[in-house]
Amino acid sequence: MLSRLSALFRLIHAALTLVRHDAVLPLEYQALYPWPARFVGRVLRVFAKRAREDNPGERLARALEKLGPSYVKLGQVLATRGDVIGPRFARGLSRLQDRMPAFGMSEARKTLTEEFGAEPEDLFDTLGEPVAAASIAQVHKARLADGRDVAVKIIRPDIELRIARDIESLELGAKLAERFFPASRRLEPVKFVETVSRSLRLETDLRLEAASATELAEASRSVEGFCIPDVIWERTSKRVLTTQWIEGIALTDEAGLDQASIDRTALAQLATRAFLGTALDHGVFHADMHAGNLFVDRDERLWAVDFGIMGRIGRDERRFLAQILHGFLTRDYLAAAKAHFAAGYVPKGHSIEDFASALRAVGEPIFGKTADEVPMSRVLLQLLEITEIFDMRLRPELIMLQKTMVQCEGVARMLDDRHDMWQASAPVVETWMKRELGPEGRLRDARLHLERVVEALGRLPGAIDTWAELGDEIRSGGLTLARSGSSGGRWVWGTGLIAALAAGAAIGWAFL
């Protein structure tokens, strides 16, 4: 009971913070509210700060930053759902910063000792003051005994306890929203909080981030000029991550980029190729590619850091995306629509022809226009709007892919305001499509189908034995149908028949 009361008080504090930033029933959407909500909105704005950012999403971002790491993560995940909260809100939240004051060296040293059972002097020749601090962890520059400079990321003390309390409050808020505001159930707030909670648990185990870094490093080898720092596994644990130190200029450092005479146009193209190359070729991509996580070195190589949020997309999804993209590029909207239906992205009951027409409304304005007139981000947001019309439930990995593409385009345009993401991505996409839709892709498909057939044949003897055992039970009278009077006349089938059907279905599915 005391825990629930504490969660309620923390929830009230969060609500008051949102009110102060006019992030509850914001003024910009006043005309869309029913009259009771308009009245409540006017009352709440009496307590709001006078100075407000133009974008309501930015105001919400500032409020979430004040509330702490769990709420920052909530905003970051929410920023990927432009289809739910609207493009304008999503753009504002996409600028959400994750910066906090650093904690003391004594606490950092204590964590190192607890994690490795040795004094920091035994682990590193030198350990410097923190150079960057976020809501979950902070980074120190250090040097190993062999002379290598490294970056040491250390989790904040007691952050797990604070996150657990925040999640408890968010879960309570989600349940209250579903109970008292039925319209919110379409957005599934409880499941949304579960997503945030899962993401936070992953981010507080730096061993998982280290694994993601090495996975992306393997994928980045196919993109010339895109690099990932090496992980120093012997100095990595659940609460400490040690990687190669990168001497470079952050892409947020405009003056530093100018002083180093960096070729901004080439760097913008490299950023685009880095994202698409790893995503399309290997099915893994850095899903938090904001400028603060990207550095350029003296050789004009692009380095990425912070691998707490990774995106992954399966081979089948990449194949469907190839077909969809091919339909757009050739203006064959019916083929693109069929690919959507084949992938199961559009629920049954909708017309393929109607969906093809909707895709045409998005695709036709692209042709004959320059990249400045039609940015890729706008096209993606229009596609998200179509999903609502056709009752589409987007897969999380595709939403993450679209969000990262918009984020990547923003970084590229910051470097070069004339950056053409369509042109920069063309070589990667063309190579990928030739491989996936051409002879090489067909041969790979044939090999995979053959492997599935061989696997199914291997399970066939066991399935035959199962059917034989069921035949014996039927002949002996051991398999019966029983009518259950307590279940309103529903039939209860014998477990043997269920097992047989399951085995038969498994064999049939394997041959599909």
CORDA-V919380 format. One record per residue. PSI is psi in whole degrees, 0 to 359 (NA if undefined). BURIAL is 1 if it has 24 or more other C-alpha atoms within 12 Angstrom, else 0. D_LAST is the distance of its C-alpha to the last C-alpha in whole Angstrom. Layout:
psi = {PSI,PSI}
burial = {BURIAL,BURIAL}
d_last = {D_LAST,D_LAST}
This chain:
psi = {315,322,319,322,319,318,321,317,321,325,320,318,318,319,318,322,320,321,317,333,13,44,0,123,60,152,324,337,19,316,342,346,151,162,324,320,325,321,314,320,318,320,316,327,348,328,1,157,148,316,123,145,158,326,124,332,324,323,318,321,315,320,317,325,321,331,340,183,319,321,327,315,321,314,322,319,319,329,340,352,59,335,339,310,353,146,320,314,318,320,321,317,335,343,9,126,153,67,139,163,148,153,168,159,326,321,323,315,321,318,317,317,317,323,323,355,29,157,149,326,334,342,323,146,318,150,111,175,159,139,345,143,131,186,333,321,173,163,135,149,134,173,134,169,333,5,355,135,137,160,126,113,125,129,144,143,135,18,329,320,318,319,319,320,317,316,323,318,318,321,319,316,319,318,320,321,316,329,316,347,83,329,336,345,333,330,354,62,325,314,326,316,324,321,315,315,316,318,319,321,322,321,339,3,98,348,325,322,322,318,319,322,316,325,315,327,319,319,326,345,339,356,106,128,357,124,151,133,145,143,132,92,327,348,28,136,192,323,7,133,125,128,168,138,135,121,102,179,126,142,349,348,85,316,318,321,318,317,326,359,45,137,96,323,313,322,322,319,322,320,318,314,325,315,307,322,315,322,312,321,324,352,18,142,153,117,15,57,54,166,330,342,8,137,153,134,184,337,9,34,146,125,139,145,172,95,33,333,112,145,144,142,129,167,321,317,321,324,314,321,323,315,320,314,320,320,320,315,328,1,29,81,333,320,319,320,318,323,320,316,320,325,349,15,332,126,152,150,340,155,131,321,319,320,322,322,321,320,324,323,332,318,321,319,345,321,136,4,152,165,328,329,328,83,150,325,322,320,317,321,326,322,323,325,326,326,325,320,322,21,37,137,105,141,142,321,329,323,317,322,314,318,316,325,318,318,318,319,323,319,315,320,331,323,321,106,352,14,131,99,329,312,319,326,346,312,319,314,318,315,317,316,321,321,317,323,352,193,321,317,322,319,321,319,316,320,317,320,320,319,321,322,315,318,319,320,325,331,350,316,319,321,320,318,320,315,321,317,321,323,318,320,321,315,327,357,11,347,115,165,127,136,128,113,336,355,24,32,13,148,136,116,151,147,333,317,320,317,320,314,321,318,317,320,322,320,315,319,322,329,354,NA}
burial = {0,0,0,0,0,0,1,1,0,1,1,0,0,1,1,1,1,1,1,1,1,1,1,1,1,1,1,1,0,0,0,0,0,0,0,0,0,0,0,0,1,0,0,1,1,0,0,1,0,0,0,0,0,0,1,1,1,1,1,1,1,1,1,1,1,1,1,1,1,1,1,1,1,1,1,1,1,1,1,1,1,1,1,1,1,0,1,1,1,1,1,1,1,1,1,1,1,1,0,0,0,1,1,0,0,0,0,1,1,1,1,1,0,0,1,1,0,0,0,1,0,0,1,1,0,1,1,1,1,1,1,1,1,1,1,1,1,1,1,1,1,1,1,1,0,0,0,0,1,1,1,1,1,1,1,1,1,0,1,1,0,1,1,1,1,1,1,1,1,1,1,1,1,1,1,0,0,0,0,0,0,0,0,0,0,0,0,0,1,1,0,1,1,1,1,1,1,0,1,1,1,1,1,1,1,1,1,1,1,1,1,1,1,1,1,1,1,1,1,1,0,0,1,0,1,1,1,1,1,1,1,1,1,0,1,1,1,1,1,1,1,1,1,1,1,1,0,1,1,1,1,0,0,0,0,0,1,0,0,0,0,1,0,1,1,1,1,1,1,1,1,1,1,1,1,1,1,1,1,1,1,1,1,1,1,1,1,1,1,1,1,1,1,1,1,1,1,0,0,1,1,1,1,1,1,1,1,1,1,1,1,1,1,0,0,0,1,1,1,1,1,1,1,1,1,1,1,1,1,0,1,0,1,1,1,1,1,1,1,1,1,0,1,0,1,1,0,0,0,0,0,1,0,0,1,1,0,1,1,1,0,1,1,0,0,1,0,0,0,0,1,0,0,1,1,1,1,1,1,1,1,1,1,1,1,1,1,1,0,1,0,1,1,1,0,1,1,1,1,1,1,1,1,1,1,1,1,1,1,1,1,1,1,1,1,1,0,1,1,1,1,1,0,1,1,0,0,1,1,1,0,1,1,0,0,1,1,0,0,0,0,0,0,0,0,0,0,0,0,0,0,0,0,0,0,1,0,0,0,0,0,0,1,0,0,0,0,0,0,1,0,0,0,0,0,0,0,0,0,0,0,0,0,0,0,0,0,0,0,0,0,0,0,0,0,1,1,0,0,1,0,0,1,1,0,0,1,0,0,0,0,0}
d_last = {53,55,52,51,54,54,50,52,55,53,50,54,55,52,52,56,55,52,55,57,55,54,51,50,51,52,54,52,50,53,52,49,50,51,55,55,53,55,58,56,56,59,60,58,59,63,62,60,61,63,61,57,55,54,50,49,46,49,51,48,48,51,51,48,50,53,51,49,46,44,45,44,41,40,42,39,36,38,38,34,34,36,34,35,39,39,40,43,43,40,42,45,43,42,45,45,47,47,51,53,56,56,57,60,60,61,58,55,57,57,53,53,55,53,50,51,54,56,59,58,60,59,55,56,60,60,58,59,59,56,55,52,52,49,48,46,48,50,51,53,54,55,56,55,57,56,57,54,54,51,50,50,48,49,48,50,52,51,48,46,48,49,45,45,48,46,43,45,46,43,42,45,45,41,42,45,43,40,43,46,44,41,40,39,36,34,35,34,37,36,33,34,37,34,33,36,37,34,35,39,38,36,39,41,40,40,39,35,37,38,34,33,36,35,31,33,35,33,31,34,35,33,36,39,42,40,40,40,43,42,42,45,43,46,48,44,44,43,45,46,44,46,45,47,50,49,52,51,52,50,49,51,54,55,58,57,55,57,60,57,57,53,51,50,48,46,45,44,41,41,40,37,36,36,34,31,31,30,28,26,26,25,24,27,30,34,34,37,39,42,45,47,44,44,47,48,50,53,51,49,46,44,43,41,42,41,37,37,35,32,29,25,22,19,17,15,18,20,18,18,21,22,21,23,26,25,26,29,30,30,31,28,28,25,23,23,23,20,18,20,18,15,15,16,20,21,21,21,24,25,26,24,27,29,27,28,31,31,30,33,35,34,34,37,39,38,39,43,43,44,43,46,45,42,40,37,37,38,35,33,35,35,31,32,34,31,29,31,32,28,28,25,25,25,23,26,25,25,28,30,29,31,34,34,34,37,39,38,40,42,43,43,45,48,48,48,49,48,45,42,39,37,39,38,35,34,34,32,29,30,29,26,25,25,23,20,20,22,22,21,19,17,17,16,13,13,14,12,9,11,12,9,9,13,12,10,13,16,15,15,19,19,17,19,22,21,21,24,26,25,26,29,30,29,32,34,34,33,30,31,31,34,35,36,39,39,36,37,36,32,30,30,27,28,26,25,23,21,20,19,16,15,15,13,11,10,9,7,5,6,4,0}
